[in-house]
């Protein structure tokens, strides 16, 4: 496939046009995974620790806020890893729930519909409580692997931000992301708690992934199939996913004909 100036350079995946190959790219991981023992201590259930450590981010199991894990007797919280921002983040993304439309041309990005729900909580001993006033940025490539706002593409599509409500919730309407050479299918996100003046008091950045079975079903359909019916980098071969991506795997419900929906629960104790 010939090079497209709107698509990441196939010879150097996830490199910004002005970056050197060894700078901020998606082959690096930021943050660390905490051990189960460390998580116990951070929750106040072991001796010693009174504050959160690397990343300061814990996330709920499917049991929901404040529920305990039957197997361990712990609050329903597990560690989520921080991951690289990559070179395609754009500051001051538009505040909007539906991020499919190009803010310059008005054109909707073609693809399988995806509804992505975030539920943000604050972790405390015994459970998690909803956390409002957290700015969430989401950005990802289109069905053909192109990002907006970079490499000569001046449009702004599949990017947006929202602030969580009093229940810690924010919903994004988008499309299923495509793939590009060297990376598994993924969505970038950033969480920034806001103070009373609207200023960010902390930051956590990571990526979301999808089951291979869902990827295969989506990429068999147009417009994805024009770019290849199978991503060249499955999750297991992606250097970012291998560093904790299984904890960031979305449970996408639906089908390619009608679209998918997924909810991501995350506990945020920074800021």
N, C-alpha and C positions, 0 to 999 in steps of 0.2 A: 504494500500500500504506500503510495507516495506521501512524503512529509506534508503535513498540513500546519500552517503557521498558528492555527487556533488549537492545535492538539499538542500535548507534551511531546518533546523530542524523543522518538523511540530509542535513540542511542543513549539517552541520559534521562531515565524516568524520574519525574518529579523534581526536575531542576528548573529554577527560575532563570530567565534569560540572562540576568546579570551575575549569576552566581558561579563560583568555581565548583568543580565536581565534588570537592570534599567538604563543602559547606552545608548549610541547612537543607537536608534532603530526606526522603522517606526511607532511607536505609538505616537511619539512626533511631534509637528509642530513648525517650526521656522519662525519668522516673523509675521507681523500683516496685517490685511486687513484695508485699509484706507477707511474712509467714503467718500461719494460723496462730502460733504462740504470741506473735507480736500483736495481731488483731485482738486476741483475748485481752492483752494488757491495755491496749488502747481503749477498749470498751469498759475498762475499770474492773474487769473480772479476774485480773491477776495482779500480783504485787508490782509496784514500781511506777508504771506509766500513768501520767495524768493528762497528756496532750497527744494529738495526732502526729504521726511521723511523715515520712516521705510522701509527698503528694497530698496527704490529708484527706483522701477520698475513700469512702466506703460506700457500698451499694447494697440494696435490699435483695433478698431472694424473692421468689414469686409469692411468698406468704403475705407480703405487704407490710406497710409501716407498722412498727410496734409489735409485730408478730414474732414469735420465737421459732427457731429451728427445732423440730421434734427430735432430730438425731443428736443435736449437741446441747440443747437447752439455751442457746445463745439468742440474742436479738437477731432478726432475720437480715443480717448484714454481712457482706463479703467484700473483699478488696477488689477494686478496679484499677488496672494499670493506666498510668499516663503514657501517652505516645506522642511522637513527633507531630508538630504542627504542619510540617511540609512547607513548600514555597508558595502555595497558592492561596493563602489566607489574605483577605482584603479587609482592612480596618473600616469601621463605620458602615457595615452592611445595612441595607434597608430594613426597618422594623416592619415585618409583615409575616403573616401566617402561611400564605400561599406563595411559594418561592419559584413557581414554574415560569412566570412571565418575565421576559427580558424587559428591564425598566427603560431601555433605550428605544427598542423597536416595537415593544408591545407583543411580540411573538411568544406563544407558549411553547415550551420545550416538549417535544414529542417523546412518549415513552409510557411504560406501564405505571399507573398511578400508585403512589405510596404515601400513606399517612403515618407520620412518625410522631409519637407522643413521648414527651419527657416528663418524668415525675422526680422532682428534686426534694431531698429530705436533709434534715440535720440529724446526725447520729448522736445518741446519748445512751447512757446506761439504761438498759431495759427496752430500747427500741428507737424508732426514728420518727421525727415530727416534720410536717410539711415545711418547706423553705421557699417563701416568696421572695421577690425582688432579686432574682438571679438572672443575669443577662445570658442568653444562650445564642451562640452563633452556630450556624450550620452551613456547610458548603461542600459541594461534590461535583463530579463531572457529569456530562450529559450522556445520552445513549451511545454516542460515538467516541467517548473518552475525552471530550474537550471541556476545559474549565473556562468560565467567563472571567473577564477582567485581567487576563494575563496573556503574554506572548502575542501581542497585537490585537487581541480580541477585546474591544472596548465596551461590549455589551455587559449586562449584569443579569445573569440568570442562574437559577439553582444556588442562590445565596440569600440569606436572610437572618434576622435576629428577632428574638422576642424576650420579654421579661416574664418570669414565672408569676402566676397569680398566687393568692393566699393559700391555695392548696398545693403549691409547688409544681403546678402543671403548665405546660406549654405544648401546643400542637403545630406541626408543620405539614403542609400539603405539598408534595413534591412528586418526582418520578423516581423509579428504580434507577440507580446509577449504572452506567456502563463500565467498561474496563479499558485500561490502556497498558501498554507493554511494561512488564516489570512489577506490576502491583495486582494484588487481589482486589475484588470489588469491595469498596469501602465508602463511608461517609465521614467527613471530618466534623468535629464539634468542639466548642470551647465554652466553658462555664465561668462567669465572672460575677460574684456577689456584689451588689450595689449598696452603698450607704444612703443615708437620708438625702444627701446632695446629689445622688445619681452617679457618684464616682465608684469605679471598681476597687474593691479592697483585697482582691486575690484573683488567681487564675488557675484553671485546670483545663488541659487540652488532651484530647484522645481521638480515637477513631472507632467506628462501628462496622461490623462485618455481617455477612449473610451466609446461610447454609448453602453448600454446593448444589444441593438438589433444587433449591429455589433459583440460584443463578442459572442453572442449566435450562430450567423451564422458561425463564425470561429471555435468555439469549437466543432461544430457538425462534423467537418472534421478531417481526419488524417493529421498530427500525433497528433494533440491536443486531439482528442477524446480518445486516449489511457490513458490520464491523467484524464479524466472526461469531459463530454460534457457540464458541467456548472460550472463556478467558484464558490467556496464555499462562497466567500465574494463579493456580488454585491456592486456597487458604494455607494449606500445609506447606507450600513452597514460598510463601511470602515472608520476608525477613521481619516485617512488623508484626504480622499475625502470630508468628512463632513465639513472640515475647508477651504472651498473655491474651492473644486475640480471642481465645475461647471464652474469656470472661466478658467479652464485648460483642458476642454473637447475638444478633437480633432473632427473636422468635417470630418471623414474619408469617402472618395468617392471611390466607386468601389464595388467589390464583392469577395467572398472567392475563386472563381475559377481563376480569373485574378489578384487579389491583390487589395490593397488599396493605396490611396495617401492622404496626409493631409498637410496643411500649418499652421504653428503657427507663428503669428505676436506678437512681444514683443518689448516694448520700454524700453531701458536700460539707466538710467541716473547716474549710479554709475561709479566710476573710471575715 
